[in-house]
Amino acid sequence: MPSAPVCVLSRPGSDPCAALWAAQLPARHPLAIVAVPGVGFALAWSAGLAPGPAGLGVVAGPGEAGRHLAEIERRLGPRWVWWSSRPATQMALAARVRLAACWDLSAVHRLLHGGRRGDEPAVWAAAVGLPPPPPRGSTRPMRAAAGQLDLWDVATMASGDDTGADAVLRAPVSAGAGHADAGVGGEIGIDGDALRGDGQLDADWLARAPSAAQALRRAARLAQLALTVHEHQTVALRRLVDGRPQPGRIPLSVLTAWSESAAELLARELERDGLPLARPVAEALLDELIGPRPHTPADEHTARRRRDAPVLAHLPAPVDLRNPAAVRAGLRTIGIDVPDTRSGRLEPLRGAHPVVGALLAWRRAERIATTYGHRWLDEHVGVDGRLRGAWHGSDGGAGRMTAQAGLHNLPADLRIAVVAEPGRVFVRADLGQIEPRVLAIVSGDTALARATHADDMYAPVAAHLGRPRADAKIAMLAAMYGQTTGSAGEALRRMRRAYPTALAFLDAADSAGREGRDLRTFGGRRIPLAPAAAAGAGPGAARGLTDPPAPDAQDDAAPTPQALIARGRFARNAVVQGAAAELFKAWAATVRIELAALDGDVVLCLHDELLVHVPRRHAEQAAGLLHRTLAATAAYWAAGSGVRLVADVSILHRWSDAPH
């Protein structure tokens, strides 16, 4: 285990980063950071033949901290190493400092080990080979008591709330307590240690710091431990197989760690900046679609009756439209007998009876009313006209970026309200047929790779199968999603003969899913598929992603045939969708950095679609940047595969202007 460092605290009136400048670190050298809100931040780095990482505590208020980070970024261009992006980046986000390169220990932990857990004790234990510690009692930590500071969840303290722990530590600094017990300036030891006797990380050690100065020293120790985890994670990533036909100097797994970390940083920026939305336009749309804003429960009841009326007018008796069984029974009374009332089932029946069209229109309006109504505008759209919600760099399953507040599910009717701000435009890029193209890369199927040279790869696939384009698309989707019956059956058999390497790759993933064997994506993300009992983890342990237990299930219960089929389908899709998500984030991370030169920002990451917001004068340059960065990403991510990636890029005033 690394020894506790001597921590140098910055001296008042001197350059707080003098020790860092003296180290003369090269660009992209790992530099660990731990923030202490209201006090400053601590850094740790390794240099030369020194016995251990140096520790530096920088005393700085919120505004000064951002300025120092900007100067470090400008002069050194380090690879910032942090336990998690949420607490570590608050100072940079507040100061609008765009950090170029980072290593998020939590994100890389999830990449290496799968699942959603990424708390610091679990990350430390996995890195040094200890058993995982039990999770903390609550997924939302309580605010620290007076005299304590819980920096594992700094996001709850960085929203302008000046109560609790953040204020407790801010006061001693201004009162001079930062100079106590050897004070600010000079080399000082650290009381105790972050590691317990069993080697596990003490999650509350930093919270128990008795003073601001000691909090910075403890933060420096945690920054040192972050470098230790970084080293262990790098070694583990380099041991993974690089599946590219032409591996580069840096393994793809390490490159994926860089982009996954950058995606978490981008997620924090998306939370801060939001998506431009013209509120007056949105309010007018809602008035048209669901009626005026209700002010009382009676208003809401009246609005519901108004929405229901066009459907009920076609039925002989009243029906609860919000009860699928009641809707199905009501449809039977007019001769429409369907096994379920899903939209896909009803759409072909529009011509059978006018109630079908009315019901489908009702569903659209009801969804908007209940999920995207006037209350949604009030809760999620700021006074600056930006729609904001929480973002996650990886959903824990396939690894896609996800968002809340409707950002990933905004109905087409409301996209009209997503309007570029004055003097700016949106530039939208949509990756074309990305999953089939990624299948060609990850499977190494050279015949399928040749098909990707076309703008529409389904056309050469159709020619190769000797079937219409629609059948070729069905066959491709059936192969990736595990559909084997119906119209997909014959197309899939032809697909198997035409592209045996790609189908063998998917079949192997399917078998792994059914057998409960873990997989890894092309970029190195672990896909947990092994049931807990099979892994010997004992009752109550976390299960594989595809093996959620029923409420009354026994740990040793054998999965049903239907469950096995579902696990296989999940696995065959996850190895493609997960890799596609990694490719998308690698591209988005590159776009994020290069947009700075155009005064632009990424404002939405929607599965395979990227929306950027730039000054109108830079629109054409931004469009070229999106194409160029995709080619650069593909050059290393798909090196030697012969696969061509394409994107449909358009310049828009409104998001709804995009072709869909």
C-alpha positions in Angstrom: 0.0 0.0 0.0 1.2 3.5 -0.7 2.5 5.4 2.3 0.7 8.5 3.5 2.2 11.6 1.7 3.6 14.7 3.2 1.2 17.4 2.1 2.3 20.9 1.1 -0.4 23.5 1.8 -0.3 26.7 -0.3 1.0 29.8 1.5 -1.0 33.0 1.6 0.3 35.6 -0.8 2.3 33.0 -2.8 1.6 31.1 -6.0 -0.5 28.2 -4.6 0.6 25.9 -7.5 4.3 26.6 -7.2 5.1 23.0 -6.3 3.1 21.8 -9.2 4.9 24.1 -11.7 8.3 22.9 -10.3 7.4 19.3 -11.1 7.4 20.2 -14.8 4.9 17.5 -15.7 4.4 16.6 -19.4 1.1 17.0 -21.1 -1.5 14.4 -20.3 0.4 13.3 -17.2 -2.1 11.9 -14.6 -3.0 14.6 -12.0 -5.4 13.5 -9.3 -7.8 16.0 -7.8 -10.1 16.0 -4.7 -12.3 19.0 -4.1 -13.1 20.5 -0.6 -16.0 22.8 -1.2 -15.6 26.2 0.3 -11.9 25.5 1.1 -10.1 24.6 -2.1 -8.8 21.4 -3.6 -6.0 18.9 -3.3 -3.7 17.5 -6.0 -1.4 14.5 -6.2 1.0 13.5 -8.9 3.9 11.2 -9.4 7.1 12.4 -11.0 10.5 10.9 -11.8 12.0 8.5 -9.2 10.2 10.1 -6.2 9.2 7.5 -3.6 5.5 8.4 -3.9 3.1 10.9 -5.2 3.5 14.5 -4.1 0.5 16.1 -2.3 -0.6 19.7 -2.6 -3.5 21.4 -0.9 -4.6 24.6 -2.6 -6.6 27.0 -0.4 -9.0 28.9 -2.6 -12.5 30.1 -2.5 -15.0 29.1 -5.2 -14.1 31.8 -7.7 -10.3 31.4 -7.1 -10.5 27.6 -7.4 -11.8 27.8 -10.9 -9.1 30.3 -11.9 -6.4 28.0 -10.6 -7.9 25.0 -12.5 -8.0 27.0 -15.7 -4.3 27.9 -15.3 -3.3 24.3 -14.6 -5.3 23.2 -17.7 -3.7 25.9 -19.8 -0.1 25.3 -18.7 0.0 21.6 -18.2 -2.9 20.0 -20.0 -3.0 17.1 -17.6 -5.2 14.0 -17.6 -7.3 14.8 -14.6 -7.9 11.8 -12.3 -10.9 11.9 -10.0 -13.0 9.4 -8.1 -16.2 10.6 -9.7 -17.0 13.5 -12.0 -19.9 14.9 -9.9 -17.8 16.2 -7.0 -14.6 16.7 -8.8 -15.8 19.0 -11.6 -18.0 21.5 -9.7 -15.3 24.1 -9.5 -14.5 23.8 -13.2 -18.1 23.8 -14.2 -18.9 26.9 -12.2 -16.0 28.7 -13.8 -16.8 27.3 -17.2 -13.4 25.8 -17.6 -13.4 23.2 -20.3 -11.1 20.4 -19.1 -9.7 18.4 -22.0 -8.7 15.0 -20.7 -9.7 13.0 -17.6 -9.8 9.6 -16.0 -13.0 8.9 -14.0 -12.2 6.1 -11.6 -15.9 5.3 -11.1 -16.6 5.2 -14.8 -13.6 3.0 -15.5 -14.6 0.7 -12.6 -18.0 0.1 -14.2 -16.3 -0.5 -17.5 -14.0 -3.1 -16.0 -16.5 -4.8 -13.7 -19.9 -4.1 -15.1 -23.0 -3.0 -13.2 -24.0 0.3 -11.8 -22.0 0.6 -8.6 -19.2 3.1 -8.6 -18.8 4.4 -5.1 -15.3 5.0 -3.9 -14.9 2.1 -1.4 -16.1 -0.3 -4.1 -13.7 1.2 -6.6 -10.8 1.0 -4.2 -11.6 -2.6 -3.2 -11.8 -3.8 -6.8 -8.6 -2.1 -7.8 -6.5 -3.7 -5.1 -8.1 -7.1 -5.0 -10.2 -6.8 -1.9 -13.8 -8.2 -1.5 -16.4 -5.6 -2.3 -17.6 -3.7 0.8 -21.3 -3.6 1.5 -23.0 -0.6 0.0 -23.9 2.3 2.2 -27.3 2.2 3.9 -28.9 4.7 1.5 -28.5 5.5 -2.1 -28.9 9.2 -1.1 -26.4 10.0 1.7 -27.7 12.2 4.5 -26.2 15.6 4.9 -23.2 15.5 7.2 -23.7 16.6 10.8 -22.3 19.8 12.2 -18.5 19.7 12.2 -18.3 17.0 9.4 -17.9 17.1 5.7 -19.2 14.3 3.4 -17.3 14.8 0.1 -18.5 11.6 -1.4 -21.7 13.4 -2.5 -20.5 16.9 -3.0 -23.2 17.3 -5.7 -25.7 17.9 -3.0 -23.5 20.8 -1.6 -22.7 22.5 -4.8 -26.1 23.9 -5.7 -25.9 27.1 -3.8 -27.2 25.7 -0.5 -25.0 27.3 2.2 -26.2 25.1 5.0 -24.7 22.1 6.7 -21.2 20.8 6.1 -20.1 23.1 3.3 -20.7 26.2 5.5 -19.1 24.5 8.5 -15.8 24.2 6.7 -16.0 27.5 5.0 -16.1 29.4 8.3 -12.9 28.2 9.9 -10.9 29.2 6.8 -12.0 32.8 6.8 -11.6 32.9 10.6 -8.0 31.7 10.4 -8.5 28.2 11.5 -6.8 27.1 8.3 -3.5 28.2 10.0 -4.0 26.0 13.0 -2.2 22.8 13.9 0.8 23.8 11.8 -1.4 25.9 9.6 -1.4 26.8 5.9 2.0 26.6 4.3 4.9 24.1 4.8 5.1 20.3 4.9 2.6 18.7 7.2 1.8 15.1 8.1 -1.7 13.7 8.1 -3.6 12.4 11.1 -4.7 8.8 10.7 -5.3 7.3 7.3 -8.1 6.7 4.8 -7.4 3.0 4.8 -8.8 0.8 7.6 -7.0 -2.1 9.2 -8.5 -4.5 6.7 -7.2 -2.4 3.8 -10.7 -1.1 2.9 -11.3 2.6 2.2 -12.9 4.5 5.0 -15.8 6.3 3.3 -16.2 8.7 6.2 -12.6 9.6 6.9 -12.8 12.9 5.0 -16.1 13.7 6.7 -14.4 13.5 10.1 -11.7 16.1 9.3 -11.5 18.4 12.4 -10.6 21.6 10.4 -10.3 23.0 7.0 -6.5 22.5 6.9 -6.8 18.9 7.9 -9.5 18.4 5.3 -7.1 19.5 2.6 -4.4 17.2 3.9 -6.9 14.3 3.9 -8.0 15.2 0.4 -4.4 15.1 -0.7 -4.2 11.5 0.7 -7.3 10.6 -1.2 -5.8 12.1 -4.3 -2.8 9.9 -3.8 -5.0 6.8 -3.5 -6.8 7.9 -6.6 -3.5 7.6 -8.5 -3.0 4.1 -7.1 -6.4 3.1 -8.4 -5.6 4.7 -11.8 -2.4 2.6 -12.0 -4.3 -0.7 -11.1 -7.1 0.1 -13.6 -4.6 0.8 -16.4 -2.8 -2.5 -15.8 -6.2 -4.3 -15.8 -7.3 -2.6 -19.0 -4.1 -3.4 -20.8 -4.6 -7.1 -20.1 -7.8 -7.2 -22.1 -7.9 -8.4 -25.6 -7.7 -5.7 -28.3 -10.1 -7.0 -31.0 -9.1 -4.6 -33.7 -7.4 -6.2 -36.8 -4.7 -3.4 -36.5 -4.2 -2.6 -32.8 -2.5 0.7 -32.1 0.1 1.7 -29.6 -2.6 2.4 -27.0 -5.0 -0.5 -26.4 -8.6 0.1 -27.3 -9.7 -0.7 -23.8 -7.6 2.3 -22.5 -8.9 4.5 -25.2 -12.4 3.4 -24.2 -11.6 4.4 -20.6 -10.6 7.8 -21.8 -13.9 8.3 -23.7 -16.1 6.8 -21.0 -14.5 9.3 -18.5 -15.0 12.1 -21.0 -18.6 11.1 -21.4 -19.2 11.5 -17.7 -17.6 15.0 -17.9 -19.9 15.8 -20.8 -22.9 14.6 -18.8 -22.1 17.2 -16.1 -21.8 19.9 -18.7 -25.1 18.9 -20.3 -26.7 19.1 -16.8 -25.3 22.6 -16.4 -26.1 24.0 -19.8 -29.4 22.3 -20.7 -31.1 22.2 -24.1 -32.4 25.5 -25.6 -36.2 25.5 -25.5 -38.5 28.4 -26.5 -41.0 28.4 -23.6 -43.7 30.5 -25.3 -43.7 28.1 -28.2 -43.9 25.1 -25.9 -46.8 26.7 -23.9 -48.7 27.4 -27.1 -48.2 23.8 -28.3 -49.4 22.4 -25.0 -52.5 24.6 -25.1 -53.2 23.3 -28.6 -52.5 19.6 -27.7 -53.9 19.2 -24.2 -55.7 22.4 -23.4 -54.9 25.4 -21.3 -53.0 25.2 -18.0 -55.2 23.7 -15.3 -55.3 25.7 -12.0 -57.5 23.4 -9.9 -58.3 19.7 -9.6 -61.6 20.6 -11.3 -59.7 22.0 -14.3 -57.7 18.9 -14.6 -60.8 16.7 -14.5 -62.4 18.9 -17.2 -59.3 18.6 -19.4 -59.3 14.8 -19.0 -63.0 14.6 -20.1 -62.2 16.9 -23.1 -59.4 14.6 -24.2 -61.5 11.5 -23.7 -64.6 12.7 -25.6 -63.5 12.1 -29.2 -62.8 8.4 -28.4 -65.9 7.8 -26.2 -68.1 9.3 -28.9 -67.4 6.2 -31.1 -68.1 3.6 -28.3 -71.6 2.5 -27.2 -70.8 2.7 -23.5 -68.3 4.6 -21.3 -64.8 3.1 -21.1 -61.9 3.9 -18.8 -59.4 4.7 -21.5 -56.5 4.5 -18.9 -57.2 0.8 -18.4 -55.9 -1.4 -21.3 -58.3 -4.2 -20.4 -61.3 -1.9 -20.4 -60.2 -0.4 -23.8 -59.8 -3.9 -25.3 -63.3 -4.8 -24.0 -64.7 -1.6 -25.4 -63.2 -2.3 -28.8 -64.8 -5.7 -28.9 -68.2 -4.2 -28.6 -67.7 -2.6 -32.0 -66.2 -5.7 -33.6 -62.5 -5.0 -33.1 -60.9 -8.0 -31.3 -57.2 -7.6 -30.6 -54.9 -9.5 -28.2 -53.6 -6.2 -26.8 -54.1 -2.5 -27.4 -50.5 -1.4 -28.2 -50.1 1.3 -30.8 -48.2 -1.1 -33.1 -51.2 -3.5 -33.0 -53.8 -0.8 -33.6 -52.0 1.3 -36.3 -52.8 -1.2 -39.2 -56.5 -1.0 -38.2 -57.0 2.7 -38.7 -59.2 2.1 -41.7 -61.4 -0.5 -39.9 -63.2 2.1 -37.7 -62.8 5.8 -36.8 -62.3 4.9 -33.1 -58.8 3.6 -33.8 -57.5 6.9 -35.1 -59.2 8.7 -32.3 -57.7 6.3 -29.7 -54.2 6.7 -31.2 -54.5 10.5 -31.1 -55.8 10.3 -27.6 -52.7 8.3 -26.5 -50.4 10.9 -27.9 -52.2 13.7 -26.1 -52.5 11.8 -22.9 -48.8 11.1 -22.8 -48.0 14.7 -23.3 -50.5 15.8 -20.7 -49.3 13.4 -18.0 -45.5 13.5 -18.7 -44.8 16.8 -20.6 -47.6 19.1 -19.5 -47.4 22.6 -18.0 -46.0 21.2 -14.7 -43.1 19.7 -16.6 -42.3 23.1 -18.1 -42.4 24.6 -14.6 -40.1 22.0 -13.1 -37.5 21.5 -15.8 -37.2 24.7 -17.9 -35.2 27.5 -16.3 -35.8 31.2 -16.6 -33.0 31.2 -19.2 -35.1 29.0 -21.5 -33.0 25.8 -21.0 -34.5 22.3 -20.4 -32.4 20.6 -17.8 -32.3 17.1 -16.4 -29.9 14.6 -14.8 -27.5 12.8 -17.2 -25.7 9.6 -16.8 -22.7 8.7 -18.9 -23.5 5.0 -18.9 -26.9 3.3 -18.2 -25.1 0.3 -16.7 -26.4 -2.2 -19.3 -25.5 -1.4 -22.8 -23.6 1.6 -21.8 -25.6 4.3 -23.5 -25.8 7.8 -22.3 -29.2 8.5 -20.7 -31.1 11.5 -19.4 -34.1 12.5 -17.3 -36.7 15.3 -17.5 -37.8 14.0 -20.9 -34.6 14.8 -22.7 -34.4 11.4 -24.3 -38.1 10.9 -25.0 -39.3 14.3 -26.1 -42.3 13.8 -28.3 -42.1 14.9 -31.9 -44.9 17.4 -31.3 -42.7 19.3 -28.8 -39.5 19.3 -30.8 -40.8 22.3 -32.6 -40.1 24.2 -29.3 -36.4 23.3 -29.3 -35.2 26.4 -31.1 -31.7 27.7 -31.4 -31.0 30.9 -29.6 -30.6 34.3 -31.4 -27.4 34.3 -33.5 -26.9 30.6 -33.2 -28.0 27.4 -35.0 -28.1 23.7 -34.3 -26.0 21.3 -36.2 -27.3 17.8 -36.0 -25.5 14.6 -36.8 -27.2 11.2 -36.9 -25.0 8.1 -37.3 -26.4 6.1 -40.2 -27.2 2.4 -39.6 -24.7 2.4 -36.8 -25.5 -1.0 -35.2 -25.2 -3.1 -38.4 -22.0 -1.2 -39.2 -20.7 -1.9 -35.7 -21.7 -5.5 -36.1 -19.4 -5.7 -39.1 -16.5 -4.2 -37.0 -16.9 -6.3 -33.9 -17.5 -9.6 -35.7 -14.8 -9.2 -38.3 -17.1 -10.2 -41.1 -15.4 -9.0 -44.3 -18.4 -9.5 -46.5 -20.5 -7.4 -44.2 -17.7 -4.8 -44.0 -17.8 -4.4 -47.8 -21.6 -3.6 -47.6 -20.8 -0.6 -45.3 -19.0 1.2 -48.2 -22.5 2.2 -49.4 -24.3 5.2 -47.9 -27.3 2.8 -47.5 -25.7 -0.5 -46.5 -29.1 -2.3 -46.7 -29.0 -2.0 -50.5 -25.8 -4.2 -51.0 -27.0 -6.5 -48.3 -30.3 -6.9 -50.2 -28.5 -7.6 -53.4 -26.3 -10.2 -51.6 -29.4 -11.9 -50.1 -31.3 -11.7 -53.4 -34.3 -10.1 -51.5 -35.9 -6.7 -51.4 -34.3 -4.0 -49.2 -37.1 -4.3 -46.7 -36.4 -8.0 -46.2 -32.7 -7.3 -45.9 -33.4 -4.8 -43.1 -35.6 -7.3 -41.3 -32.9 -10.0 -41.6 -30.3 -7.7 -40.1 -32.5 -6.6 -37.2 -33.6 -10.2 -36.6 -30.0 -11.3 -36.4 -29.1 -8.6 -33.8 -32.3 -8.9 -31.7 -32.8 -12.6 -31.8 -36.0 -12.8 -33.7 -36.3 -16.2 -35.4 -40.0 -16.6 -36.4 -42.5 -14.9 -38.6 -41.4 -12.8 -41.6 -37.9 -12.8 -40.2 -37.3 -16.5 -40.4 -36.6 -16.9 -44.1 -34.6 -13.6 -44.3 -32.5 -14.7 -41.3 -31.7 -18.1 -43.0 -30.4 -16.2 -46.0 -28.5 -13.9 -43.8 -26.8 -16.8 -42.1 -25.6 -18.2 -45.4 -24.4 -14.7 -46.7 -22.7 -13.5 -43.6 -21.7 -16.6 -41.5 -19.0 -14.8 -39.5 -21.3 -12.1 -38.2 -24.0 -14.6 -37.4 -21.5 -16.9 -35.6 -20.4 -14.0 -33.5 -24.0 -13.2 -32.5 -24.8 -16.9 -31.8 -21.7 -17.1 -29.5 -23.0 -14.2 -27.5 -26.5 -15.7 -27.4 -25.0 -19.0 -26.0 -23.1 -17.1 -23.4 -26.2 -15.3 -22.3 -28.2 -18.6 -22.0 -25.3 -20.3 -20.1 -24.7 -17.4 -17.8 -21.2 -16.6 -19.0 -20.1 -12.9 -18.7 -19.1 -11.1 -21.9 -17.1 -8.0 -22.8 -17.9 -5.5 -25.5 -15.4 -4.6 -28.2 -14.2 -1.7 -26.1 -13.8 -3.8 -23.0 -17.0 -3.2 -21.0 -18.0 -6.2 -18.9 -21.5 -7.5 -19.5 -22.5 -9.4 -16.3 -24.6 -12.4 -17.3 -23.7 -15.0 -14.6 -26.5 -15.6 -12.1 -25.4 -14.9 -8.5 -25.8 -18.5 -7.4 -23.6 -19.7 -10.3 -20.9 -17.2 -9.3 -20.9 -18.6 -5.8 -21.8 -15.2 -4.3 -24.5 -16.5 -2.0 -28.1 -15.5 -1.4 -29.0 -11.9 -1.8 -26.0 -11.0 -4.0 -26.4 -8.9 -7.1 -27.3 -10.9 -10.1 -26.4 -10.6 -13.7 -28.1 -7.9 -15.7 -30.3 -10.4 -17.5 -31.2 -12.4 -14.4 -33.5 -10.2 -12.2 -35.1 -12.4 -9.6 -38.9 -12.6 -9.2 -40.1 -11.3 -5.8 -40.7 -14.8 -4.5 -37.9 -16.6 -6.4 -35.3 -18.8 -4.7 -31.7 -18.2 -5.5 -31.2 -21.8 -6.7 -34.3 -21.8 -8.9 -33.6 -22.9 -12.5 -34.4 -20.3 -15.1 -37.4 -21.0 -17.3 -36.9 -21.6 -21.1 -38.4 -18.2 -21.8 -35.9 -16.6 -19.4 -33.0 -18.4 -21.1 -34.2 -17.1 -24.5 -34.5 -13.6 -23.2 -31.0 -13.8 -21.7 -29.6 -14.9 -25.0 -31.4 -12.1 -26.9 -30.1 -9.6 -24.5 -26.5 -10.8 -24.9 -26.5 -10.9 -28.7 -27.8 -7.3 -28.8 -25.7 -6.0 -25.9 -22.4 -6.9 -27.7 -23.5 -4.8 -30.6 -25.4 -2.0 -28.9 -22.8 -1.7 -26.1 -20.0 -1.3 -28.7 -22.1 1.2 -30.7 -22.5 3.2 -27.5 -18.8 3.2 -26.9 -18.1 4.3 -30.4 -20.7 7.1 -30.1 -19.2 8.4 -26.8 -15.6 8.3 -28.3 -16.9 10.5 -31.1 -18.9 12.8 -28.9 -15.9 13.3 -26.6 -13.8 14.4 -29.6 -16.5 16.7 -30.8 -16.8 18.3 -27.4 -13.2 19.3 -27.3 -12.9 20.6 -30.9 -16.1 22.7 -30.6 -14.4 25.0 -28.2 -12.6 26.7 -31.1 -16.0 27.4 -32.6 -17.6 28.7 -29.4 -20.0 25.8 -29.6 -21.4 23.2 -27.2 -22.9 19.8 -27.3 -26.5 20.2 -26.1 -27.9 16.7 -26.6 -26.7 13.2 -27.0 -29.6 11.0 -28.1 -28.5 7.4 -28.7 -26.9 7.8 -32.2 -27.7 11.5 -32.6 -25.6 14.5 -31.6 -27.0 18.0 -31.4 -24.5 20.9 -31.1 -25.3 24.6 -30.7 -22.9 27.0 -32.4 -22.8 30.6 -33.6 -24.4 30.9 -37.0 -21.2 32.1 -38.6 -19.5 28.8 -37.7 -22.3 26.5 -38.8 -20.6 25.1 -41.9 -17.3 24.6 -40.0 -19.2 22.7 -37.3 -20.8 20.5 -39.9 -17.4 19.7 -41.3 -16.1 19.1 -37.8 -18.7 16.5 -37.2 -17.8 14.6 -40.3 -14.0 15.0 -39.7 -14.1 13.8 -36.1 -16.2 10.8 -37.0 -13.6 9.8 -39.6 -10.8 10.3 -37.0 -12.6 8.2 -34.4 -13.3 5.4 -36.8 -9.7 5.4 -37.9 -8.5 4.2 -34.5 -11.7 2.5 -33.2 -12.3 0.4 -36.2 -8.7 0.2 -37.4 -8.2 -2.5 -40.1 -11.8 -3.5 -40.3 -12.5 -1.9 -43.6 -15.8 -0.6 -42.3 -17.1 2.8 -43.3 -19.1 5.0 -40.9 -21.5 7.6 -42.1 -23.4 10.5 -40.5 -26.3 12.6 -41.8 -25.4 16.2 -40.9 -27.8 19.1 -41.2 -27.9 22.7 -40.0 -31.2 23.6 -38.3 -33.0 26.4 -36.6 -35.4 24.1 -34.9 -34.8 20.5 -33.9 -38.0 19.5 -35.6 -36.6 20.6 -39.0 -34.3 17.5 -39.0 -35.2 14.7 -41.2 -36.5 11.7 -39.2 
